[in-house]
Amino acid sequence: MGPLHPYGIQRLMKQWGKDRVVNVGNRANLYKTIKRLHEAGLIAVRHTERDQQYPERTVYEVTEDGRNKAREWLVAMLSTPRNEFCEFPAALSFAMLLGPEEMAAVLQQRADQLTDQVAAHQRDLEVHAGSLPRVTLLDDEYQAAVASAELTWLRNVLDDLRSGHLTWGDDLARAAESSLVEAGVTREELGGVPRRDGITDPTPAADR
């Protein structure tokens, strides 16, 4: 990839379909990232483009230090598993705040959406498998495998919830809420997680 301005970077990432694994949708965050890379000497200004149809655009290119650092980062990210603090496991840690029936209902919604995602991943892989080198599709393969594995796990949990092998009572929910209170965590910070007694407004704090 040669020298590009920020909009060109964003457009190219979307054309390659990499916006599914790299968040480039927010251009303000993209500009902040570019600013940090520039200040660190990992990219440099190549030139400035001026066109009557567009605002002035600064074109950047990767420096030698940038190439070395990119390789270093790539090796580290590929070789070392890292806890990325995903939202779903965090929500699962508070699952006892919902009743088993409600938990089954919301997990079924997730499973339905994951079913569609897995099918979409498989379609995309089948479309591109014959025309692109496999190495360019490894991120798509990984996403498909992770989604498929999660879907299998969800279906097993749903079976256990519906059969009664996985269940819990109000006492555990109350204990969990008491622990949150003792830790100083407010319901607003949890995004309005509803209480099982129906007292608390379940609307997320941001929407109230």
C-alpha positions, 0 to 999 in steps of 0.5 A: 500500500503506497502513500495515502491520505486518511480518507483514502486509507478509510476507503481502501480498508472498506474496499478490502473488507477489513473494516470488519476487523479494524474499526475505521468507521469513525474518521475522527478516531482514524485522524487521532491514530494517524496523528499519534503515528506521525508524532512517533515518527512511524509515518511521515508527510509525503505531500499535500493535495489541493483540489477545488472539489475537496478540502486540502488532503495530507498524504502520508507514507510509512517510514523505515521505523514504521515498517520495523515497528509494524513487523514487531507489532504483527509478530507480537499480536500473532504470537501472544494471546491477549485479553481484549475485554470483550463485552459478552464475557463481561455480561455473562459474569452478571447472568445470575441477575436474570432468571433462567427463562429470561436468560434463555430468551436473550441467548436465543436472540444472540444464537439466531443472529450468530446463525446468520453471521456464520452463514454470511461468513461461509458465503463470503469465503466461498465467493473469494476462495477461488480468486484470492490467496488463502493468506488474504482470507485468514481473518475471515476464516478466523471470524467464521471459526470463532462465530461457529464455536460460540454458536455451538457453545450457546446451543449447549447452554440453551439446552441446559437452561431449557432442561433445567440442568443449568438453573439458579434462584433468587438468592444468588441474584440477591447475593450478586446485587449485594456484592455489586453494592458493596463494591460501589458499582451502581446500576447506571454503570451496569447500563440499567441491568434489570432486577428480577423483582421488576423494580428497577427501570431496565432502560439503559442509562444512556437512554434515560 
